[in-house]
Amino acid sequence: MSTNRRQFLQRMGSIAAGVAALSVSGMDAFASGAPKKLFFKISLAQWSLHKALFSNKMNTLDFPGMARNTFGIDTVEYVSQFFQDKAKDHEFLRQLLARSKDNGVTNHLLMVDQEGELCTPDQKKRAEAIEGHYKWVDAARYLGCKSVRVNAFGSGSREDVKAAAVDGLEKLGEYAAKAGITLLAENHGGYSSDAAWLADVIKQVNSKNVGTLADFTNFCIKREGPGFWEGKCLDSYDPYKGVSELMPYAKGVSAKTFEFDAQGNCVETDYPRMLKIIKEAGFKGYLGIEYEGDSLPEEEGIRKTKALLERVGQAFS
């Protein structure tokens, strides 16, 4: 055997031994059950259980306990639609706060819908919408939430709605600030699904108290129908570009899932790519699980989303 060949085989043997040692080390680390701390925190959005809630199989008072005891999640995000008439119901809010405390659950975010268009160019209607949100800011404060999510909705030209959005978010943001609440605008239909448009609105508001809730999938900017949600989506904003543009202002992220493949990966969103964007933005807050699929029961979809976040999150932590 030539010297060169002997040296080559020796080098290959050393490399193989090193790979084997690395593999054993990796397996030992995995077996030890000592995962790295994630760079983000996980919360559960109430919308993940919207089918059970709308069908009255559960109610909002059940939600904190379910989050903790069924999914092992100790931070929750409420949706106003599931207790739309309870914003000023002190007894209901007292019970909900008690349920949260009894289960060791933190109330983090309240998502508000159906309170008018904060960004309508019609000044009278905009003022009514702003005032309509006051009670939810007050409810969020009582529950101990840190933030309220609102919709940057309005009908009119792109620029007219943008000007109205700046005004509406500024004024509601001032009220929220007095309550110690941060106001978050989500990419959630209409012009707001254009991330550049929404980012510019938040930039113009220029308040530490007003930011964004970046959703992984709400980027349809043109639909077949006249409304924000009706009809087939005809044109979409690039979601990865969109999340990148919203992250400088993000104080929350909605980790949306619909479908999973056999390996447990999200079909519609590249989670490693999305989490890389979030990590590089320096975000360390909550990623709220929001499962909206139809092929799995809601509980299973939530578990799969949590497992996916934990698995992919390990690679970036």
C-alpha positions in Angstrom: 0.0 0.0 0.0 1.4 3.4 -0.9 2.1 6.0 1.7 -0.4 8.4 0.2 -3.1 5.8 0.2 -2.3 4.8 3.8 -2.4 8.4 4.9 -5.7 8.9 3.1 -7.3 5.9 4.8 -6.0 7.1 8.2 -7.6 10.5 7.6 -10.9 8.9 6.6 -10.8 6.8 9.7 -10.2 9.8 11.9 -13.1 11.7 10.2 -15.4 8.7 10.7 -14.5 8.4 14.3 -15.2 12.1 14.8 -18.6 11.9 13.1 -19.5 8.9 15.3 -18.5 10.7 18.4 -20.5 13.8 17.3 -23.5 11.6 16.6 -23.3 9.9 20.0 -22.8 13.2 21.7 -25.9 14.6 19.9 -27.9 11.6 20.8 -26.9 11.8 24.5 -27.8 15.5 24.5 -31.2 14.7 23.0 -31.7 11.8 25.4 -30.8 14.0 28.4 -34.0 16.0 27.8 -32.3 19.3 28.1 -33.5 21.4 25.2 -32.2 24.9 24.7 -34.4 27.8 25.8 -36.3 29.2 22.9 -35.6 32.8 21.8 -39.3 33.4 21.8 -42.2 32.6 24.1 -45.4 30.7 23.2 -49.0 31.8 23.7 -52.3 30.4 22.6 -54.8 32.5 20.6 -58.4 31.8 21.4 -59.2 31.7 17.7 -57.5 28.3 17.5 -60.6 27.0 19.2 -63.2 29.0 17.2 -65.2 26.0 16.1 -65.7 24.7 19.6 -66.5 28.2 20.8 -69.0 29.1 18.1 -70.7 25.7 18.5 -70.9 26.3 22.3 -68.9 23.2 23.1 -66.8 25.4 25.3 -66.9 29.1 26.3 -64.4 31.8 27.1 -64.3 31.0 30.8 -63.1 27.5 29.9 -60.2 28.8 27.8 -57.5 29.6 30.4 -57.9 26.2 32.0 -57.8 24.4 28.7 -54.7 26.3 27.6 -52.8 25.2 30.7 -54.2 21.7 31.4 -54.7 20.5 27.8 -51.8 22.1 26.0 -49.4 23.1 28.7 -49.5 26.8 27.6 -49.5 29.4 30.3 -50.2 32.6 28.3 -53.3 33.3 26.3 -54.7 35.7 23.7 -58.5 36.4 23.8 -60.8 37.4 20.9 -63.6 39.8 21.6 -66.0 38.0 19.3 -66.4 35.2 21.9 -67.6 37.5 24.6 -68.8 40.5 22.5 -71.4 41.6 25.0 -69.2 41.3 28.0 -66.7 44.1 27.7 -68.4 46.1 30.5 -69.7 43.0 32.4 -67.6 43.3 35.6 -68.8 40.0 37.0 -67.9 38.1 33.8 -64.5 39.8 33.7 -63.9 39.0 37.4 -64.7 35.3 36.8 -62.4 35.2 33.8 -59.5 36.8 35.7 -60.1 34.4 38.5 -60.0 31.4 36.1 -56.7 32.7 34.7 -55.2 33.1 38.2 -56.4 29.7 39.4 -54.8 28.0 36.5 -51.5 30.0 36.6 -52.3 31.6 33.2 -51.1 35.0 32.1 -53.6 37.1 30.1 -51.4 38.7 27.4 -53.5 40.0 24.4 -57.1 40.9 23.6 -58.0 40.9 19.9 -60.8 43.3 19.1 -63.2 42.9 16.1 -66.6 44.3 15.1 -66.2 47.8 16.6 -66.3 49.8 13.4 -63.6 51.0 11.0 -60.8 52.8 12.8 -59.4 53.9 9.5 -62.4 55.2 7.6 -62.0 58.6 6.0 -65.4 59.5 7.4 -64.4 61.5 10.6 -67.7 60.9 12.4 -67.6 57.1 11.9 -63.9 57.0 12.7 -64.6 58.8 16.0 -67.4 56.4 16.8 -65.1 53.4 16.1 -62.3 54.9 18.3 -64.7 55.3 21.2 -66.2 51.9 20.6 -62.7 50.4 21.3 -62.4 52.2 24.7 -64.3 49.5 26.6 -62.1 46.8 25.3 -58.9 48.7 26.3 -60.5 49.0 29.8 -61.4 45.3 29.8 -57.8 44.4 28.7 -56.4 46.4 31.5 -58.7 44.8 34.1 -57.7 41.3 32.8 -54.0 42.2 33.0 -53.3 42.1 29.3 -50.4 43.9 27.9 -51.8 44.6 24.4 -54.9 45.1 22.4 -55.0 44.1 18.7 -57.1 46.2 16.4 -58.0 46.1 12.7 -56.7 48.9 10.3 -59.9 48.8 8.3 -61.3 51.6 6.2 -63.1 52.1 2.8 -61.8 54.6 0.3 -58.6 55.3 -1.6 -55.3 53.9 -0.5 -53.9 57.3 0.6 -57.2 58.5 2.2 -57.4 55.4 4.3 -53.8 55.7 5.2 -54.2 59.2 6.5 -57.3 58.1 8.5 -55.4 55.1 9.8 -52.6 57.3 11.2 -55.2 59.5 12.9 -57.3 56.7 14.2 -54.4 54.7 15.6 -52.8 57.8 17.1 -56.0 58.8 19.0 -56.8 55.3 20.2 -53.1 54.8 21.1 -53.2 57.8 23.3 -56.2 56.3 25.2 -54.5 52.9 25.4 -51.3 54.5 26.7 -53.1 56.0 29.7 -54.3 52.4 30.6 -50.8 51.0 30.2 -51.9 49.0 27.0 -50.0 48.7 23.8 -52.0 49.0 20.6 -51.2 46.5 17.8 -52.4 46.7 14.2 -52.5 43.4 12.4 -52.1 42.6 8.7 -55.7 41.4 8.6 -57.4 42.3 5.3 -57.9 45.2 3.0 -55.0 47.7 2.7 -53.5 46.3 6.0 -52.5 43.1 4.2 -50.1 45.2 2.2 -47.2 45.1 4.7 -45.5 48.2 3.2 -48.7 50.2 3.6 -49.2 49.1 7.2 -45.5 49.6 8.1 -45.7 53.2 6.8 -48.8 53.8 8.8 -47.1 52.7 12.0 -44.0 54.7 11.1 -46.1 57.8 10.7 -47.9 57.3 14.0 -44.4 57.2 15.5 -45.4 56.0 19.0 -43.7 53.4 21.1 -47.2 52.5 22.3 -48.5 51.6 18.7 -47.0 48.7 16.8 -47.9 45.6 14.7 -49.0 42.1 15.2 -47.4 40.2 12.3 -49.5 37.3 11.0 -47.9 34.6 8.9 -50.6 34.3 6.3 -53.0 37.3 6.2 -51.5 38.8 3.0 -54.3 38.7 0.4 -54.4 42.2 -1.1 -57.0 41.6 -3.8 -60.2 39.5 -3.7 -62.9 38.5 -6.0 -65.6 40.0 -3.8 -66.0 43.5 -2.5 -65.3 42.8 1.2 -62.1 42.2 3.1 -62.7 38.4 3.4 -65.3 37.5 0.8 -64.4 35.8 -2.4 -61.3 34.0 -3.8 -57.9 35.7 -3.3 -56.6 37.0 -6.6 -53.4 38.6 -5.5 -51.2 38.2 -2.4 -48.3 40.1 -0.9 -45.2 37.9 -0.4 -45.5 36.7 3.2 -41.8 36.5 4.0 -41.2 40.0 2.7 -44.3 41.2 4.5 -43.3 39.7 7.9 -39.8 41.2 7.4 -41.3 44.6 6.8 -43.6 44.4 9.9 -41.1 43.0 12.3 -39.3 46.4 13.1 -42.7 47.5 14.6 -43.9 44.1 15.9 -44.8 43.6 19.5 -46.5 40.3 18.8 -46.5 37.6 16.1 -49.3 35.2 15.0 -47.9 31.8 14.2 -50.7 30.6 11.8 -51.1 27.0 10.6 -53.6 25.3 8.4 -52.2 22.0 7.1 -49.3 19.7 8.1 -47.3 17.2 6.1 -46.3 13.7 7.3 -43.2 15.1 9.0 -45.2 17.6 11.0 -44.2 20.6 8.9 -46.6 23.4 8.0 -47.6 23.1 4.4 -48.4 26.7 3.6 -45.6 28.4 5.5 -41.9 27.6 5.7 -41.4 27.8 9.5 -37.6 27.7 9.5 -37.5 30.6 7.0 -40.1 32.6 9.0 -38.5 32.0 12.4 -35.1 33.0 10.9 -36.7 36.4 9.9 -38.1 36.8 13.3 -34.9 35.9 15.1 -32.8 38.3 12.9 -35.2 41.1 13.7 -34.3 40.7 17.4 -37.8 39.7 18.5 -38.0 37.9 21.8 -41.7 38.2 22.6 -44.7 35.9 22.1 -45.5 33.8 19.1 -49.2 33.1 19.4 -50.4 29.8 18.1 -53.4 30.2 15.8 -54.5 27.0 14.2 -57.2 27.4 11.5 -57.1 24.2 9.6 -60.0 21.9 8.7 -58.3 18.5 8.3 -57.4 18.0 11.9 -59.4 18.5 15.1 -58.6 21.8 16.7 -56.8 20.3 19.7 -54.6 18.2 17.5 -53.8 21.2 15.3 -52.8 23.2 18.3 -50.5 20.4 19.5 -48.9 20.1 16.1 -48.3 23.8 15.9 -46.8 23.9 19.3 -44.5 21.0 18.5 -43.5 22.6 15.3 -42.6 25.9 17.0 -40.6 24.1 19.7 -38.7 21.9 17.1 -37.9 24.7 14.7 -37.3 27.1 17.5 -34.5 24.9 18.9 -32.5 25.4 15.7 -32.4 29.1 16.2 -32.0 29.3 19.9 
